[in-house]
């Protein structure tokens, strides 16, 4: 059994969380780390990211 490979949040600072999810999926990562703004400042982006995360295997 191999350990899961993850894409850490600090490795791709210049992209939005939704793009981070898509990038990780395209390149076969098993997990990701996200840094999100406080919910009150980025509620719509957070909702989009959560929706996208739910749709990935």
Backbone as CSV, one residue per row, in Angstrom:
resi,resn,N_x,N_y,N_z,CA_x,CA_y,CA_z,C_x,C_y,C_z
1,UNK,0.845,-1.177,0.000,0.000,0.000,0.000,0.893,1.243,0.000
2,UNK,0.539,2.204,-0.843,1.320,3.436,-0.911,0.613,4.560,-0.165
3,UNK,1.400,5.479,0.314,0.835,6.636,1.022,0.202,7.586,0.007
4,UNK,-0.890,8.264,0.394,-1.509,9.217,-0.530,-0.572,10.404,-0.801
5,UNK,-0.638,10.908,-2.001,0.183,12.047,-2.397,-0.696,13.287,-2.418
6,UNK,-0.270,14.330,-1.705,-1.083,15.541,-1.612,-0.388,16.759,-2.177
7,UNK,-1.190,17.713,-2.620,-0.699,18.994,-3.111,-0.932,20.024,-2.008
8,UNK,0.144,20.496,-1.414,0.049,21.428,-0.284,-0.345,22.828,-0.744
9,UNK,-1.028,23.533,0.121,-1.515,24.878,-0.193,-0.385,25.842,-0.538
10,UNK,0.706,25.766,0.159,1.783,26.737,-0.040,2.623,26.476,-1.287
11,UNK,2.360,25.406,-2.015,3.117,25.138,-3.242,2.547,25.864,-4.446
12,UNK,1.325,26.340,-4.347,0.681,27.037,-5.466,-0.048,28.275,-4.940
13,UNK,0.710,29.230,-4.465,0.135,30.421,-3.831,-0.594,31.342,-4.802
14,UNK,-0.254,31.290,-6.064,-0.790,32.263,-7.012,-2.086,31.835,-7.696
15,UNK,-2.743,30.775,-7.200,-4.010,30.353,-7.804,-5.114,30.313,-6.745
16,UNK,-6.340,30.429,-7.217,-7.506,30.390,-6.336,-7.771,28.957,-5.869
17,UNK,-8.488,28.785,-4.747,-8.769,27.437,-4.251,-9.446,26.526,-5.277
18,UNK,-10.374,27.058,-6.060,-11.049,26.233,-7.068,-10.054,25.736,-8.117
19,UNK,-9.138,26.579,-8.528,-8.102,26.162,-9.476,-7.161,25.147,-8.836
20,UNK,-6.927,25.279,-7.550,-6.088,24.335,-6.803,-6.706,22.934,-6.871
21,UNK,-8.022,22.854,-6.667,-8.735,21.574,-6.737,-8.594,20.977,-8.129
22,UNK,-8.821,21.779,-9.155,-8.753,21.296,-10.529,-7.337,20.853,-10.899
23,UNK,-6.344,21.607,-10.488,-4.952,21.265,-10.754,-4.585,19.926,-10.119
24,UNK,-4.969,19.752,-8.873,-4.671,18.498,-8.171,-5.354,17.312,-8.853
25,UNK,-6.585,17.499,-9.275,-7.300,16.413,-9.951,-6.650,16.075,-11.296
26,UNK,-6.283,17.088,-12.058,-5.659,16.878,-13.368,-4.350,16.113,-13.269
27,UNK,-3.631,16.313,-12.180,-2.312,15.713,-12.050,-2.272,14.503,-11.117
28,UNK,-3.425,14.008,-10.729,-3.496,12.751,-10.004,-3.180,12.779,-8.524
29,UNK,-3.263,13.930,-7.882,-3.032,13.982,-6.442,-4.207,13.338,-5.705
30,UNK,-3.921,12.709,-4.581,-4.955,12.057,-3.771,-5.617,13.022,-2.793
31,UNK,-4.861,13.993,-2.312,-5.371,14.944,-1.325,-4.848,16.338,-1.665
32,UNK,-5.471,17.346,-1.045,-4.984,18.717,-1.201,-5.081,19.428,0.136
33,UNK,-4.311,20.480,0.266,-4.417,21.372,1.402,-4.873,22.726,0.881
34,UNK,-5.812,23.334,1.545,-6.326,24.629,1.106,-6.180,25.660,2.209
35,UNK,-5.909,26.883,1.817,-5.951,28.022,2.740,-7.087,28.894,2.249
36,UNK,-8.108,29.034,3.055,-9.290,29.788,2.663,-9.390,31.071,3.469
37,UNK,-9.923,32.099,2.841,-10.203,33.340,3.549,-11.345,33.105,4.521
38,UNK,-11.468,33.948,5.525,-12.618,33.799,6.418,-13.922,33.789,5.623
39,UNK,-14.854,32.961,6.030,-16.082,32.743,5.285,-16.848,34.026,5.008
40,UNK,-16.845,34.956,5.915,-17.607,36.186,5.707,-17.052,37.019,4.558
41,UNK,-15.800,36.846,4.201,-15.192,37.628,3.130,-15.220,36.911,1.786
42,UNK,-15.424,35.613,1.780,-15.328,34.868,0.527,-16.367,33.762,0.442
43,UNK,-17.563,34.024,0.881,-18.594,32.990,0.961,-18.898,32.351,-0.384
44,UNK,-19.038,33.127,-1.439,-19.397,32.547,-2.733,-18.270,31.687,-3.283
45,UNK,-17.023,32.139,-3.137,-15.896,31.321,-3.605,-15.766,30.046,-2.791
46,UNK,-16.017,30.123,-1.501,-15.942,28.944,-0.647,-17.012,27.936,-1.039
47,UNK,-18.217,28.408,-1.328,-19.292,27.508,-1.775,-18.907,26.804,-3.065
48,UNK,-18.360,27.534,-4.017,-17.942,26.937,-5.293,-16.864,25.877,-5.071
49,UNK,-15.919,26.180,-4.205,-14.840,25.230,-3.930,-15.379,23.977,-3.258
50,UNK,-16.259,24.133,-2.287,-16.848,22.967,-1.614,-17.647,22.115,-2.598
51,UNK,-18.400,22.745,-3.484,-19.163,22.008,-4.496,-18.222,21.215,-5.394
52,UNK,-17.147,21.847,-5.820,-16.177,21.162,-6.696,-15.505,20.009,-5.971
53,UNK,-15.165,20.192,-4.706,-14.559,19.113,-3.934,-15.490,17.913,-3.824
54,UNK,-16.771,18.168,-3.630,-17.739,17.058,-3.522,-17.858,16.292,-4.830
55,UNK,-17.584,16.936,-5.953,-17.757,16.268,-7.243,-16.515,15.492,-7.683
56,UNK,-15.416,15.589,-6.940,-14.207,14.846,-7.302,-14.196,13.498,-6.599
57,UNK,-13.635,12.502,-7.276,-13.600,11.149,-6.668,-12.689,11.055,-5.473
